[in-house]
Amino acid sequence: MKTPTLMPVTLRAFQHPLFLLISLIMGIGLFWSITLFNDYRSGASSLFQGGIGNYLKETLFFNALFEVVSFLIFMQVAPRYLRLFRITHIKLNLKSVLMYELLFLPCILGSIVIFSPLSNGIRYLFLFYPYYSWETYFPTYFFQQNMFMTYLNVLLPFGYIYLNSNLLLDYNEWKHKNLQRTDTPDQPMPLYIKAIEAWDDLGETILSLQDIIYIEVESNNYFAYTKGRTYNIRKNLSELEAELNPQQFYRINRSVILNLSFLKTYTFLKNDKYIVRLNDSKTEFVMQRARVKELKKRLNETSPTS
């Protein structure tokens, strides 16, 4: 039976300024349209009684400015809610998507309890400064059922538009990445040489790379060093660097390619230079600091625990 494909899910906002701006505009538009004829926050009454100037002041300033706080808090709470319940991936089937939508409902309900008293408290402090009293605060700015239902009518559509727009973007990104993997032909594994032609005073031979401790150039002559013997080779270091397995051999400086299995230690010397010591505890080379990072990477790749 085929296992359903997993798709990563995220909630964008503060990492994507344009998405954040669009979300805030959408939220304010929903809030204004749904609460237009609400008694305690009526934009319609401002328009009919005070004209267009008073209407714009009430709608764009007293309402929209403070509701930005509400939507910002919601978009901070929502990603934390997903992380709390470790919701990072969903299966690409109808049941999983519907379950994802259902699991998001408590986030919407809980967010209202968090931000509505805060945003309305800030609105009250601003509008009635410095004349505060219980009579002006209660019940309009006090958190109660009417306030909860007002925000629920706004946040329920906003929350699911926000969730599903993110879900659509997640799906498009997931699909794009998978199409790239499909369209990209499999690259053949590079073929590295396993032996090299060499000679010494006794004659020519085929030298196994596993036996080579290091390869060095001296006065335009190229030598391969093994335990107890030194061989001449024809290929230069640039050719060998391209043909040798990079997980086994590393060019530590301009003159030396080292078999990493014979490396013992590398130690900082001075002036951005390191001393590289081999297993025989006698052979040493100087390596520039700039090559240390790549050396560490190669050693990690060849480590038995990697």
Steps between C-alpha positions, in 0.01 A plus 500: 500500500639838399586736787331845470740781411591742778503874428661756734263767633592849620328823596660798333479851638793682651759328279313628192419876529274506192298203626473670840377824345242323283379302802458813710309683224277196452438475876412868536270476199320203653472669837362820351247326275373257768477761777368779277156502661607382845358727771814569699737531203276620220670650197161557343383725784820706469434546131134596540551727802842659454566495128786350305773662714370356825436168326859473379633599842287241678559224247862543397640625830296400805410158358766396249800622699410302810390189311847478347608397851240222499610350170870534584443307824302233315777454243748462784284247686415281198855375415568434869181297515621279215841457666335419834315207344795416271300550184773527235370273220167373377411214271371597159155353532158647579476351849833645614424845355159509670657389830760776462220753450311368803808506724542869416160597646617503868781736395245748366278477808792527740652796314182701549527454876860624484483802272147644528535623862843640413406687183179635652683597818750698294214662307327596825819650649551709190143621447424593862838635608526626773140458618464133582208350685323171534188646340684586177692172497218256576344334308625633163873440553471219752555148369165326491287289270403780263865590443598136451227446240592820317861387467397143420299623200815675377777261600329179387502593129832683534665207677397247240584729208840550664545126560392391152696767315809369681395144418469590132845663502644196679351271236636712213849501655486126567381429147769725349777325695372157400475603134860620517608163636306325223629725223862483611661192349687277738865591495732203452733427786847635426755232421820550696823320419606223737858457380768696323797421276831551682863397485817495706851357463365146488261571211141592423194399702131568552476665839182461706377834634431344840876453543587861418558716808539826307591633156745789470654716230867600518668696219232394251543135593206314653544234767268259678613402848411163655631329812872468440500574125471798268366478145509733201167576334412677176181684590518845656312604814220681314421188297511280807284736705223459243538121477547404865210433736459825702388301804836327503748757367533872574742759365629663818725747315633570152757223519330214685191280461449300819328167556272592791519154654865573588426837664568508874445862613498859383606778737504877475852633448501877444413763240188310388695181443453146628735206546364174355653185653477148362466168678872431488546795744791623286354640180357852524361754255389863524141583405334840469210580734268554201515124422413383852123535461493275194732253670262473796213439261690221323593339832137506616390338175754221538431447872351155580224666705392739224 
